[in-house]
Amino acid sequence: MIYSTTAIASGGRDGSAKLADDSLTLTMTTPGTSAPGHNPEQLFAMGYAACFDNALILTAKRLKMALKGCQTQVTVGLDKVAEQYLLDVTIDVSIEGLEPAQSEQLIALAHEVCPYSNALRGNAKVRVKNLEQSA
């Protein structure tokens, strides 16, 4: 194993969550309420965005692509189908310094490399969009 961390939650969506080493503690709240705090989907979106962005950078380096910059925006939604709760994810990627075909290749390969993408593959609806190609 390369890395692991442990989080502890109590009180569910209206409680608190913290890292076991006490380096971060957050108040949790249910989405749609006016209570201060954060919800699991927000935290997942932040983690996924950082992880996918890093997958772009690492993959570009491995392929010796002249990536000048990138930005990843992840939107995480919570859906309910029958009695099952599911995540719905959209990844919007901006790439600087590459030709369109290279950008598409990089995004596809990063989606194969990213641990978040691998964890969700087949378990959630995930859409990946190259913002330069969408315009």
Secondary structure by P-SEA (a helix, b strand, c coil): ccbbbbbbbccccccccccccccbbbbbbccccccccccaaaaaaaaaaaaaaaaaaaaaaaaccccccbbbbbbbbbbbcccbbbbbbbbbbbbccccaaaaaaaaaaaaaccaaaaaaccccbbbbbcccccc
